[in-house]
């Protein structure tokens, strides 16, 4: 193949390889979500697997319902951190391509 189509195909192949590498980095990453000023923390992998939960013990005795809310908030914080990491790693990969508005990769 010659011409602009060949160049576009090569660019797409490089982008696919870079995207795969970035996805692997994200999967290996770990983030920590927190809530309640550090009373609850959740460590989560880039694959959204919760690895550890830490809860200040006195929180249970004082207000168990608040503990439940803070665990949910910490999990949501961790999920949002993974989303931000994914955007950071994958967002720049398509910057050089003139894709139509709303076009999403990978296909």
Protein Blocks (a to p, Z undefined) as FASTA:
>chain_A
ZZjklmmmmmmmmmmmmmmmmmmmmmmpccdddeehhpaccdddfkopafbdcddfklmm
mommlmmmmmmmmmmmmmmmmmmmmmmmmmmmmmmpccdehiacdZZ
